[in-house]
Amino acid sequence: MPIRASAIPIQFLCPYCGNYVVTVTTRVPGVLSWLLCMGCRCFLGCCFLPFCVDSLMDVKHTCPVCQNEIFRYNHL
């Protein structure tokens, strides 16, 4: 079954527990956040700004029943 990339919770059949669930989403730093952090060389701490902006972070989808990670939505 193909997984559609999405940053919002979706209904999905968990491959670990077999329940049909709505995924729980969590924002986590990804490649895009780290690249922007390394590219911004500021002495005032501006390089940490990509870790505070939700739209720049990856989204981890987990099952609310068994707590296993189902997939990640990567921005880059």
mmCIF file of the N, C-alpha and C atoms, coordinates in Angstrom:
data_MODEL
# 
_entry.id   MODEL 
# 
loop_
_atom_site.group_PDB 
_atom_site.id 
_atom_site.type_symbol 
_atom_site.label_atom_id 
_atom_site.label_alt_id 
_atom_site.label_comp_id 
_atom_site.label_asym_id 
_atom_site.label_entity_id 
_atom_site.label_seq_id 
_atom_site.pdbx_PDB_ins_code 
_atom_site.Cartn_x 
_atom_site.Cartn_y 
_atom_site.Cartn_z 
_atom_site.occupancy 
_atom_site.B_iso_or_equiv 
_atom_site.pdbx_formal_charge 
_atom_site.auth_seq_id 
_atom_site.auth_comp_id 
_atom_site.auth_asym_id 
_atom_site.auth_atom_id 
_atom_site.pdbx_PDB_model_num 
ATOM 1   N N  . MET A 1 1  ? 0.838  -1.164 0.000  1.00 0.00 ? 1  MET A N  1 
ATOM 2   C CA . MET A 1 1  ? 0.000  0.000  0.000  1.00 0.00 ? 1  MET A CA 1 
ATOM 3   C C  . MET A 1 1  ? 0.896  1.244  0.000  1.00 0.00 ? 1  MET A C  1 
ATOM 4   N N  . PRO A 1 2  ? 0.766  2.129  -0.965 1.00 0.00 ? 2  PRO A N  1 
ATOM 5   C CA . PRO A 1 2  ? 1.598  3.324  -0.997 1.00 0.00 ? 2  PRO A CA 1 
ATOM 6   C C  . PRO A 1 2  ? 1.203  4.308  0.100  1.00 0.00 ? 2  PRO A C  1 
ATOM 7   N N  . ILE A 1 3  ? 2.193  4.996  0.636  1.00 0.00 ? 3  ILE A N  1 
ATOM 8   C CA . ILE A 1 3  ? 1.960  5.974  1.684  1.00 0.00 ? 3  ILE A CA 1 
ATOM 9   C C  . ILE A 1 3  ? 1.994  7.361  1.066  1.00 0.00 ? 3  ILE A C  1 
ATOM 10  N N  . ARG A 1 4  ? 0.932  8.121  1.275  1.00 0.00 ? 4  ARG A N  1 
ATOM 11  C CA . ARG A 1 4  ? 0.902  9.497  0.789  1.00 0.00 ? 4  ARG A CA 1 
ATOM 12  C C  . ARG A 1 4  ? 1.591  10.393 1.795  1.00 0.00 ? 4  ARG A C  1 
ATOM 13  N N  . ALA A 1 5  ? 2.454  11.248 1.303  1.00 0.00 ? 5  ALA A N  1 
ATOM 14  C CA . ALA A 1 5  ? 3.145  12.184 2.181  1.00 0.00 ? 5  ALA A CA 1 
ATOM 15  C C  . ALA A 1 5  ? 2.157  13.227 2.677  1.00 0.00 ? 5  ALA A C  1 
ATOM 16  N N  . SER A 1 6  ? 2.129  13.419 3.986  1.00 0.00 ? 6  SER A N  1 
ATOM 17  C CA . SER A 1 6  ? 1.203  14.363 4.573  1.00 0.00 ? 6  SER A CA 1 
ATOM 18  C C  . SER A 1 6  ? 1.764  14.899 5.878  1.00 0.00 ? 6  SER A C  1 
ATOM 19  N N  . ALA A 1 7  ? 1.530  16.166 6.127  1.00 0.00 ? 7  ALA A N  1 
ATOM 20  C CA . ALA A 1 7  ? 1.965  16.767 7.375  1.00 0.00 ? 7  ALA A CA 1 
ATOM 21  C C  . ALA A 1 7  ? 0.843  16.786 8.406  1.00 0.00 ? 7  ALA A C  1 
ATOM 22  N N  . ILE A 1 8  ? -0.351 16.345 8.012  1.00 0.00 ? 8  ILE A N  1 
ATOM 23  C CA . ILE A 1 8  ? -1.485 16.308 8.932  1.00 0.00 ? 8  ILE A CA 1 
ATOM 24  C C  . ILE A 1 8  ? -1.802 14.855 9.282  1.00 0.00 ? 8  ILE A C  1 
ATOM 25  N N  . PRO A 1 9  ? -2.464 14.607 10.402 1.00 0.00 ? 9  PRO A N  1 
ATOM 26  C CA . PRO A 1 9  ? -2.819 13.226 10.758 1.00 0.00 ? 9  PRO A CA 1 
ATOM 27  C C  . PRO A 1 9  ? -3.707 12.594 9.688  1.00 0.00 ? 9  PRO A C  1 
ATOM 28  N N  . ILE A 1 10 ? -3.466 11.314 9.422  1.00 0.00 ? 10 ILE A N  1 
ATOM 29  C CA . ILE A 1 10 ? -4.247 10.593 8.423  1.00 0.00 ? 10 ILE A CA 1 
ATOM 30  C C  . ILE A 1 10 ? -4.760 9.288  9.013  1.00 0.00 ? 10 ILE A C  1 
ATOM 31  N N  . GLN A 1 11 ? -5.803 8.728  8.406  1.00 0.00 ? 11 GLN A N  1 
ATOM 32  C CA . GLN A 1 11 ? -6.281 7.403  8.794  1.00 0.00 ? 11 GLN A CA 1 
ATOM 33  C C  . GLN A 1 11 ? -5.409 6.378  8.096  1.00 0.00 ? 11 GLN A C  1 
ATOM 34  N N  . PHE A 1 12 ? -4.962 5.395  8.859  1.00 0.00 ? 12 PHE A N  1 
ATOM 35  C CA . PHE A 1 12 ? -4.004 4.447  8.319  1.00 0.00 ? 12 PHE A CA 1 
ATOM 36  C C  . PHE A 1 12 ? -4.124 3.121  9.042  1.00 0.00 ? 12 PHE A C  1 
ATOM 37  N N  . LEU A 1 13 ? -3.860 2.031  8.346  1.00 0.00 ? 13 LEU A N  1 
ATOM 38  C CA . LEU A 1 13 ? -3.809 0.706  8.949  1.00 0.00 ? 13 LEU A CA 1 
ATOM 39  C C  . LEU A 1 13 ? -2.401 0.482  9.466  1.00 0.00 ? 13 LEU A C  1 
ATOM 40  N N  . CYS A 1 14 ? -2.269 0.377  10.784 1.00 0.00 ? 14 CYS A N  1 
ATOM 41  C CA . CYS A 1 14 ? -0.951 0.226  11.395 1.00 0.00 ? 14 CYS A CA 1 
ATOM 42  C C  . CYS A 1 14 ? -0.389 -1.152 11.047 1.00 0.00 ? 14 CYS A C  1 
ATOM 43  N N  . PRO A 1 15 ? 0.819  -1.204 10.474 1.00 0.00 ? 15 PRO A N  1 
ATOM 44  C CA . PRO A 1 15 ? 1.407  -2.498 10.118 1.00 0.00 ? 15 PRO A CA 1 
ATOM 45  C C  . PRO A 1 15 ? 1.915  -3.272 11.338 1.00 0.00 ? 15 PRO A C  1 
ATOM 46  N N  . TYR A 1 16 ? 2.008  -2.627 12.494 1.00 0.00 ? 16 TYR A N  1 
ATOM 47  C CA . TYR A 1 16 ? 2.533  -3.283 13.688 1.00 0.00 ? 16 TYR A CA 1 
ATOM 48  C C  . TYR A 1 16 ? 1.436  -3.945 14.523 1.00 0.00 ? 16 TYR A C  1 
ATOM 49  N N  . CYS A 1 17 ? 0.338  -3.215 14.780 1.00 0.00 ? 17 CYS A N  1 
ATOM 50  C CA . CYS A 1 17 ? -0.727 -3.765 15.629 1.00 0.00 ? 17 CYS A CA 1 
ATOM 51  C C  . CYS A 1 17 ? -1.970 -4.167 14.848 1.00 0.00 ? 17 CYS A C  1 
ATOM 52  N N  . GLY A 1 18 ? -2.082 -3.736 13.586 1.00 0.00 ? 18 GLY A N  1 
ATOM 53  C CA . GLY A 1 18 ? -3.206 -4.127 12.746 1.00 0.00 ? 18 GLY A CA 1 
ATOM 54  C C  . GLY A 1 18 ? -4.468 -3.316 12.962 1.00 0.00 ? 18 GLY A C  1 
ATOM 55  N N  . ASN A 1 19 ? -4.418 -2.261 13.751 1.00 0.00 ? 19 ASN A N  1 
ATOM 56  C CA . ASN A 1 19 ? -5.586 -1.407 13.979 1.00 0.00 ? 19 ASN A CA 1 
ATOM 57  C C  . ASN A 1 19 ? -5.650 -0.306 12.937 1.00 0.00 ? 19 ASN A C  1 
ATOM 58  N N  . TYR A 1 20 ? -6.888 0.065  12.579 1.00 0.00 ? 20 TYR A N  1 
ATOM 59  C CA . TYR A 1 20 ? -7.110 1.183  11.680 1.00 0.00 ? 20 TYR A CA 1 
ATOM 60  C C  . TYR A 1 20 ? -7.208 2.425  12.548 1.00 0.00 ? 20 TYR A C  1 
ATOM 61  N N  . VAL A 1 21 ? -6.203 3.316  12.489 1.00 0.00 ? 21 VAL A N  1 
ATOM 62  C CA . VAL A 1 21 ? -6.087 4.440  13.417 1.00 0.00 ? 21 VAL A CA 1 
ATOM 63  C C  . VAL A 1 21 ? -5.893 5.747  12.665 1.00 0.00 ? 21 VAL A C  1 
ATOM 64  N N  . VAL A 1 22 ? -6.066 6.847  13.392 1.00 0.00 ? 22 VAL A N  1 
ATOM 65  C CA . VAL A 1 22 ? -5.667 8.168  12.922 1.00 0.00 ? 22 VAL A CA 1 
ATOM 66  C C  . VAL A 1 22 ? -4.310 8.428  13.549 1.00 0.00 ? 22 VAL A C  1 
ATOM 67  N N  . THR A 1 23 ? -3.313 8.679  12.728 1.00 0.00 ? 23 THR A N  1 
ATOM 68  C CA . THR A 1 23 ? -1.941 8.816  13.224 1.00 0.00 ? 23 THR A CA 1 
ATOM 69  C C  . THR A 1 23 ? -1.787 10.036 14.123 1.00 0.00 ? 23 THR A C  1 
ATOM 70  N N  . VAL A 1 24 ? -0.839 9.949  15.033 1.00 0.00 ? 24 VAL A N  1 
ATOM 71  C CA . VAL A 1 24 ? -0.465 11.069 15.894 1.00 0.00 ? 24 VAL A CA 1 
ATOM 72  C C  . VAL A 1 24 ? 0.790  11.677 15.282 1.00 0.00 ? 24 VAL A C  1 
ATOM 73  N N  . THR A 1 25 ? 0.754  12.990 15.057 1.00 0.00 ? 25 THR A N  1 
ATOM 74  C CA . THR A 1 25 ? 1.886  13.649 14.407 1.00 0.00 ? 25 THR A CA 1 
ATOM 75  C C  . THR A 1 25 ? 2.735  14.405 15.425 1.00 0.00 ? 25 THR A C  1 
ATOM 76  N N  . THR A 1 26 ? 4.047  14.366 15.193 1.00 0.00 ? 26 THR A N  1 
ATOM 77  C CA . THR A 1 26 ? 5.008  15.078 16.030 1.00 0.00 ? 26 THR A CA 1 
ATOM 78  C C  . THR A 1 26 ? 6.031  15.732 15.112 1.00 0.00 ? 26 THR A C  1 
ATOM 79  N N  . ARG A 1 27 ? 6.316  17.001 15.357 1.00 0.00 ? 27 ARG A N  1 
ATOM 80  C CA . ARG A 1 27 ? 7.322  17.708 14.564 1.00 0.00 ? 27 ARG A CA 1 
ATOM 81  C C  . ARG A 1 27 ? 8.708  17.366 15.100 1.00 0.00 ? 27 ARG A C  1 
ATOM 82  N N  . VAL A 1 28 ? 9.611  16.972 14.192 1.00 0.00 ? 28 VAL A N  1 
ATOM 83  C CA . VAL A 1 28 ? 10.986 16.627 14.561 1.00 0.00 ? 28 VAL A CA 1 
ATOM 84  C C  . VAL A 1 28 ? 11.946 17.300 13.584 1.00 0.00 ? 28 VAL A C  1 
ATOM 85  N N  . PRO A 1 29 ? 13.138 17.677 14.052 1.00 0.00 ? 29 PRO A N  1 
ATOM 86  C CA . PRO A 1 29 ? 14.110 18.292 13.142 1.00 0.00 ? 29 PRO A CA 1 
ATOM 87  C C  . PRO A 1 29 ? 14.533 17.301 12.061 1.00 0.00 ? 29 PRO A C  1 
ATOM 88  N N  . GLY A 1 30 ? 14.625 17.795 10.851 1.00 0.00 ? 30 GLY A N  1 
ATOM 89  C CA . GLY A 1 30 ? 15.037 16.957 9.735  1.00 0.00 ? 30 GLY A CA 1 
ATOM 90  C C  . GLY A 1 30 ? 16.219 17.564 8.999  1.00 0.00 ? 30 GLY A C  1 
ATOM 91  N N  . VAL A 1 31 ? 16.459 17.063 7.819  1.00 0.00 ? 31 VAL A N  1 
ATOM 92  C CA . VAL A 1 31 ? 17.595 17.510 7.011  1.00 0.00 ? 31 VAL A CA 1 
ATOM 93  C C  . VAL A 1 31 ? 17.474 18.994 6.667  1.00 0.00 ? 31 VAL A C  1 
ATOM 94  N N  . LEU A 1 32 ? 16.273 19.437 6.317  1.00 0.00 ? 32 LEU A N  1 
ATOM 95  C CA . LEU A 1 32 ? 16.074 20.842 5.958  1.00 0.00 ? 32 LEU A CA 1 
ATOM 96  C C  . LEU A 1 32 ? 16.402 21.759 7.134  1.00 0.00 ? 32 LEU A C  1 
ATOM 97  N N  . SER A 1 33 ? 15.968 21.405 8.320  1.00 0.00 ? 33 SER A N  1 
ATOM 98  C CA . SER A 1 33 ? 16.258 22.220 9.508  1.00 0.00 ? 33 SER A CA 1 
ATOM 99  C C  . SER A 1 33 ? 17.754 22.311 9.760  1.00 0.00 ? 33 SER A C  1 
ATOM 100 N N  . TRP A 1 34 ? 18.435 21.185 9.632  1.00 0.00 ? 34 TRP A N  1 
ATOM 101 C CA . TRP A 1 34 ? 19.881 21.174 9.875  1.00 0.00 ? 34 TRP A CA 1 
ATOM 102 C C  . TRP A 1 34 ? 20.654 21.947 8.796  1.00 0.00 ? 34 TRP A C  1 
ATOM 103 N N  . LEU A 1 35 ? 20.230 21.831 7.543  1.00 0.00 ? 35 LEU A N  1 
ATOM 104 C CA . LEU A 1 35 ? 20.904 22.577 6.477  1.00 0.00 ? 35 LEU A CA 1 
ATOM 105 C C  . LEU A 1 35 ? 20.747 24.087 6.663  1.00 0.00 ? 35 LEU A C  1 
ATOM 106 N N  . LEU A 1 36 ? 19.550 24.521 7.036  1.00 0.00 ? 36 LEU A N  1 
ATOM 107 C CA . LEU A 1 36 ? 19.334 25.943 7.275  1.00 0.00 ? 36 LEU A CA 1 
ATOM 108 C C  . LEU A 1 36 ? 20.111 26.420 8.492  1.00 0.00 ? 36 LEU A C  1 
ATOM 109 N N  . CYS A 1 37 ? 20.223 25.579 9.486  1.00 0.00 ? 37 CYS A N  1 
ATOM 110 C CA . CYS A 1 37 ? 20.997 25.924 10.682 1.00 0.00 ? 37 CYS A CA 1 
ATOM 111 C C  . CYS A 1 37 ? 22.475 26.093 10.338 1.00 0.00 ? 37 CYS A C  1 
ATOM 112 N N  . MET A 1 38 ? 23.014 25.176 9.549  1.00 0.00 ? 38 MET A N  1 
ATOM 113 C CA . MET A 1 38 ? 24.428 25.251 9.168  1.00 0.00 ? 38 MET A CA 1 
ATOM 114 C C  . MET A 1 38 ? 24.693 26.397 8.200  1.00 0.00 ? 38 MET A C  1 
ATOM 115 N N  . GLY A 1 39 ? 23.694 26.747 7.391  1.00 0.00 ? 39 GLY A N  1 
ATOM 116 C CA . GLY A 1 39 ? 23.863 27.816 6.417  1.00 0.00 ? 39 GLY A CA 1 
ATOM 117 C C  . GLY A 1 39 ? 23.779 29.206 7.029  1.00 0.00 ? 39 GLY A C  1 
ATOM 118 N N  . CYS A 1 40 ? 23.166 29.313 8.190  1.00 0.00 ? 40 CYS A N  1 
ATOM 119 C CA . CYS A 1 40 ? 23.009 30.614 8.853  1.00 0.00 ? 40 CYS A CA 1 
ATOM 120 C C  . CYS A 1 40 ? 24.057 30.728 9.953  1.00 0.00 ? 40 CYS A C  1 
ATOM 121 N N  . ARG A 1 41 ? 25.127 31.426 9.677  1.00 0.00 ? 41 ARG A N  1 
ATOM 122 C CA . ARG A 1 41 ? 26.228 31.549 10.644 1.00 0.00 ? 41 ARG A CA 1 
ATOM 123 C C  . ARG A 1 41 ? 26.126 32.900 11.355 1.00 0.00 ? 41 ARG A C  1 
ATOM 124 N N  . CYS A 1 42 ? 25.304 32.912 12.369 1.00 0.00 ? 42 CYS A N  1 
ATOM 125 C CA . CYS A 1 42 ? 25.076 34.135 13.129 1.00 0.00 ? 42 CYS A CA 1 
ATOM 126 C C  . CYS A 1 42 ? 25.594 33.948 14.553 1.00 0.00 ? 42 CYS A C  1 
ATOM 127 N N  . PHE A 1 43 ? 26.128 34.988 15.113 1.00 0.00 ? 43 PHE A N  1 
ATOM 128 C CA . PHE A 1 43 ? 26.608 34.886 16.485 1.00 0.00 ? 43 PHE A CA 1 
ATOM 129 C C  . PHE A 1 43 ? 25.500 35.168 17.498 1.00 0.00 ? 43 PHE A C  1 
ATOM 130 N N  . LEU A 1 44 ? 24.335 35.608 17.055 1.00 0.00 ? 44 LEU A N  1 
ATOM 131 C CA . LEU A 1 44 ? 23.237 35.938 17.959 1.00 0.00 ? 44 LEU A CA 1 
ATOM 132 C C  . LEU A 1 44 ? 22.273 34.770 18.196 1.00 0.00 ? 44 LEU A C  1 
ATOM 133 N N  . GLY A 1 45 ? 22.578 33.615 17.658 1.00 0.00 ? 45 GLY A N  1 
ATOM 134 C CA . GLY A 1 45 ? 21.705 32.461 17.849 1.00 0.00 ? 45 GLY A CA 1 
ATOM 135 C C  . GLY A 1 45 ? 20.629 32.305 16.793 1.00 0.00 ? 45 GLY A C  1 
ATOM 136 N N  . CYS A 1 46 ? 20.711 33.066 15.714 1.00 0.00 ? 46 CYS A N  1 
ATOM 137 C CA . CYS A 1 46 ? 19.720 32.971 14.636 1.00 0.00 ? 46 CYS A CA 1 
ATOM 138 C C  . CYS A 1 46 ? 19.780 31.621 13.930 1.00 0.00 ? 46 CYS A C  1 
ATOM 139 N N  . CYS A 1 47 ? 20.892 30.926 14.065 1.00 0.00 ? 47 CYS A N  1 
ATOM 140 C CA . CYS A 1 47 ? 21.020 29.639 13.383 1.00 0.00 ? 47 CYS A CA 1 
ATOM 141 C C  . CYS A 1 47 ? 20.081 28.597 13.979 1.00 0.00 ? 47 CYS A C  1 
ATOM 142 N N  . PHE A 1 48 ? 19.551 28.840 15.177 1.00 0.00 ? 48 PHE A N  1 
ATOM 143 C CA . PHE A 1 48 ? 18.625 27.891 15.788 1.00 0.00 ? 48 PHE A CA 1 
ATOM 144 C C  . PHE A 1 48 ? 17.174 28.172 15.430 1.00 0.00 ? 48 PHE A C  1 
ATOM 145 N N  . LEU A 1 49 ? 16.923 29.211 14.676 1.00 0.00 ? 49 LEU A N  1 
ATOM 146 C CA . LEU A 1 49 ? 15.571 29.576 14.266 1.00 0.00 ? 49 LEU A CA 1 
ATOM 147 C C  . LEU A 1 49 ? 14.862 28.472 13.482 1.00 0.00 ? 49 LEU A C  1 
ATOM 148 N N  . PRO A 1 50 ? 15.515 27.719 12.581 1.00 0.00 ? 50 PRO A N  1 
ATOM 149 C CA . PRO A 1 50 ? 14.812 26.654 11.859 1.00 0.00 ? 50 PRO A CA 1 
ATOM 150 C C  . PRO A 1 50 ? 14.225 25.567 12.770 1.00 0.00 ? 50 PRO A C  1 
ATOM 151 N N  . PHE A 1 51 ? 14.747 25.435 13.989 1.00 0.00 ? 51 PHE A N  1 
ATOM 152 C CA . PHE A 1 51 ? 14.223 24.432 14.920 1.00 0.00 ? 51 PHE A CA 1 
ATOM 153 C C  . PHE A 1 51 ? 12.980 24.920 15.661 1.00 0.00 ? 51 PHE A C  1 
ATOM 154 N N  . CYS A 1 52 ? 12.638 26.191 15.476 1.00 0.00 ? 52 CYS A N  1 
ATOM 155 C CA . CYS A 1 52 ? 11.452 26.762 16.119 1.00 0.00 ? 52 CYS A CA 1 
ATOM 156 C C  . CYS A 1 52 ? 10.287 26.933 15.146 1.00 0.00 ? 52 CYS A C  1 
ATOM 157 N N  . VAL A 1 53 ? 10.536 26.810 13.860 1.00 0.00 ? 53 VAL A N  1 
ATOM 158 C CA . VAL A 1 53 ? 9.508  26.999 12.842 1.00 0.00 ? 53 VAL A CA 1 
ATOM 159 C C  . VAL A 1 53 ? 8.956  25.624 12.438 1.00 0.00 ? 53 VAL A C  1 
ATOM 160 N N  . ASP A 1 54 ? 7.680  25.384 12.744 1.00 0.00 ? 54 ASP A N  1 
ATOM 161 C CA . ASP A 1 54 ? 7.077  24.076 12.481 1.00 0.00 ? 54 ASP A CA 1 
ATOM 162 C C  . ASP A 1 54 ? 7.069  23.694 11.009 1.00 0.00 ? 54 ASP A C  1 
ATOM 163 N N  . SER A 1 55 ? 6.900  24.660 10.127 1.00 0.00 ? 55 SER A N  1 
ATOM 164 C CA . SER A 1 55 ? 6.808  24.342 8.702  1.00 0.00 ? 55 SER A CA 1 
ATOM 165 C C  . SER A 1 55 ? 8.145  23.902 8.105  1.00 0.00 ? 55 SER A C  1 
ATOM 166 N N  . LEU A 1 56 ? 9.246  24.090 8.820  1.00 0.00 ? 56 LEU A N  1 
ATOM 167 C CA . LEU A 1 56 ? 10.558 23.663 8.339  1.00 0.00 ? 56 LEU A CA 1 
ATOM 168 C C  . LEU A 1 56 ? 10.969 22.294 8.875  1.00 0.00 ? 56 LEU A C  1 
ATOM 169 N N  . MET A 1 57 ? 10.169 21.743 9.769  1.00 0.00 ? 57 MET A N  1 
ATOM 170 C CA . MET A 1 57 ? 10.526 20.485 10.409 1.00 0.00 ? 57 MET A CA 1 
ATOM 171 C C  . MET A 1 57 ? 9.800  19.312 9.754  1.00 0.00 ? 57 MET A C  1 
ATOM 172 N N  . ASP A 1 58 ? 10.372 18.120 9.888  1.00 0.00 ? 58 ASP A N  1 
ATOM 173 C CA . ASP A 1 58 ? 9.729  16.905 9.398  1.00 0.00 ? 58 ASP A CA 1 
ATOM 174 C C  . ASP A 1 58 ? 8.605  16.511 10.345 1.00 0.00 ? 58 ASP A C  1 
ATOM 175 N N  . VAL A 1 59 ? 7.707  15.667 9.858  1.00 0.00 ? 59 VAL A N  1 
ATOM 176 C CA . VAL A 1 59 ? 6.573  15.221 10.666 1.00 0.00 ? 59 VAL A CA 1 
ATOM 177 C C  . VAL A 1 59 ? 6.648  13.711 10.838 1.00 0.00 ? 59 VAL A C  1 
ATOM 178 N N  . LYS A 1 60 ? 6.656  13.270 12.093 1.00 0.00 ? 60 LYS A N  1 
ATOM 179 C CA . LYS A 1 60 ? 6.701  11.844 12.408 1.00 0.00 ? 60 LYS A CA 1 
ATOM 180 C C  . LYS A 1 60 ? 5.277  11.382 12.721 1.00 0.00 ? 60 LYS A C  1 
ATOM 181 N N  . HIS A 1 61 ? 4.823  10.344 12.011 1.00 0.00 ? 61 HIS A N  1 
ATOM 182 C CA . HIS A 1 61 ? 3.492  9.767  12.224 1.00 0.00 ? 61 HIS A CA 1 
ATOM 183 C C  . HIS A 1 61 ? 3.637  8.505  13.064 1.00 0.00 ? 61 HIS A C  1 
ATOM 184 N N  . THR A 1 62 ? 2.939  8.456  14.197 1.00 0.00 ? 62 THR A N  1 
ATOM 185 C CA . THR A 1 62 ? 2.981  7.280  15.060 1.00 0.00 ? 62 THR A CA 1 
ATOM 186 C C  . THR A 1 62 ? 1.577  6.744  15.299 1.00 0.00 ? 62 THR A C  1 
ATOM 187 N N  . CYS A 1 63 ? 1.514  5.479  15.670 1.00 0.00 ? 63 CYS A N  1 
ATOM 188 C CA . CYS A 1 63 ? 0.249  4.820  15.984 1.00 0.00 ? 63 CYS A CA 1 
ATOM 189 C C  . CYS A 1 63 ? -0.117 5.164  17.425 1.00 0.00 ? 63 CYS A C  1 
ATOM 190 N N  . PRO A 1 64 ? -1.366 5.614  17.685 1.00 0.00 ? 64 PRO A N  1 
ATOM 191 C CA . PRO A 1 64 ? -1.751 5.945  19.054 1.00 0.00 ? 64 PRO A CA 1 
ATOM 192 C C  . PRO A 1 64 ? -1.964 4.706  19.934 1.00 0.00 ? 64 PRO A C  1 
ATOM 193 N N  . VAL A 1 65 ? -2.092 3.540  19.331 1.00 0.00 ? 65 VAL A N  1 
ATOM 194 C CA . VAL A 1 65 ? -2.337 2.315  20.099 1.00 0.00 ? 65 VAL A CA 1 
ATOM 195 C C  . VAL A 1 65 ? -1.023 1.677  20.545 1.00 0.00 ? 65 VAL A C  1 
ATOM 196 N N  . CYS A 1 66 ? -0.113 1.410  19.602 1.00 0.00 ? 66 CYS A N  1 
ATOM 197 C CA . CYS A 1 66 ? 1.127  0.695  19.932 1.00 0.00 ? 66 CYS A CA 1 
ATOM 198 C C  . CYS A 1 66 ? 2.345  1.616  20.033 1.00 0.00 ? 66 CYS A C  1 
ATOM 199 N N  . GLN A 1 67 ? 2.183  2.915  19.722 1.00 0.00 ? 67 GLN A N  1 
ATOM 200 C CA . GLN A 1 67 ? 3.238  3.929  19.830 1.00 0.00 ? 67 GLN A CA 1 
ATOM 201 C C  . GLN A 1 67 ? 4.413  3.721  18.871 1.00 0.00 ? 67 GLN A C  1 
ATOM 202 N N  . ASN A 1 68 ? 4.281  2.884  17.860 1.00 0.00 ? 68 ASN A N  1 
ATOM 203 C CA . ASN A 1 68 ? 5.349  2.681  16.875 1.00 0.00 ? 68 ASN A CA 1 
ATOM 204 C C  . ASN A 1 68 ? 5.275  3.745  15.785 1.00 0.00 ? 68 ASN A C  1 
ATOM 205 N N  . GLU A 1 69 ? 6.440  4.125  15.275 1.00 0.00 ? 69 GLU A N  1 
ATOM 206 C CA . GLU A 1 69 ? 6.492  5.079  14.172 1.00 0.00 ? 69 GLU A CA 1 
ATOM 207 C C  . GLU A 1 69 ? 6.069  4.380  12.886 1.00 0.00 ? 69 GLU A C  1 
ATOM 208 N N  . ILE A 1 70 ? 5.070  4.937  12.216 1.00 0.00 ? 70 ILE A N  1 
ATOM 209 C CA . ILE A 1 70 ? 4.568  4.342  10.981 1.00 0.00 ? 70 ILE A CA 1 
ATOM 210 C C  . ILE A 1 70 ? 5.358  4.867  9.785  1.00 0.00 ? 70 ILE A C  1 
ATOM 211 N N  . PHE A 1 71 ? 5.514  6.185  9.687  1.00 0.00 ? 71 PHE A N  1 
ATOM 212 C CA . PHE A 1 71 ? 6.339  6.782  8.636  1.00 0.00 ? 71 PHE A CA 1 
ATOM 213 C C  . PHE A 1 71 ? 6.636  8.222  8.996  1.00 0.00 ? 71 PHE A C  1 
ATOM 214 N N  . ARG A 1 72 ? 7.515  8.845  8.194  1.00 0.00 ? 72 ARG A N  1 
ATOM 215 C CA . ARG A 1 72 ? 7.871  10.252 8.363  1.00 0.00 ? 72 ARG A CA 1 
ATOM 216 C C  . ARG A 1 72 ? 7.584  11.014 7.081  1.00 0.00 ? 72 ARG A C  1 
ATOM 217 N N  . TYR A 1 73 ? 7.105  12.231 7.246  1.00 0.00 ? 73 TYR A N  1 
ATOM 218 C CA . TYR A 1 73 ? 6.953  13.143 6.129  1.00 0.00 ? 73 TYR A CA 1 
ATOM 219 C C  . TYR A 1 73 ? 8.164  14.062 6.132  1.00 0.00 ? 73 TYR A C  1 
ATOM 220 N N  . ASN A 1 74 ? 9.028  13.903 5.144  1.00 0.00 ? 74 ASN A N  1 
ATOM 221 C CA . ASN A 1 74 ? 10.272 14.664 5.048  1.00 0.00 ? 74 ASN A CA 1 
ATOM 222 C C  . ASN A 1 74 ? 10.091 15.842 4.098  1.00 0.00 ? 74 ASN A C  1 
ATOM 223 N N  . HIS A 1 75 ? 10.554 17.000 4.509  1.00 0.00 ? 75 HIS A N  1 
ATOM 224 C CA . HIS A 1 75 ? 10.448 18.195 3.660  1.00 0.00 ? 75 HIS A CA 1 
ATOM 225 C C  . HIS A 1 75 ? 11.542 18.243 2.600  1.00 0.00 ? 75 HIS A C  1 
ATOM 226 N N  . LEU A 1 76 ? 12.594 17.495 2.798  1.00 0.00 ? 76 LEU A N  1 
ATOM 227 C CA . LEU A 1 76 ? 13.683 17.527 1.826  1.00 0.00 ? 76 LEU A CA 1 
ATOM 228 C C  . LEU A 1 76 ? 14.080 16.127 1.449  1.00 0.00 ? 76 LEU A C  1 
# 
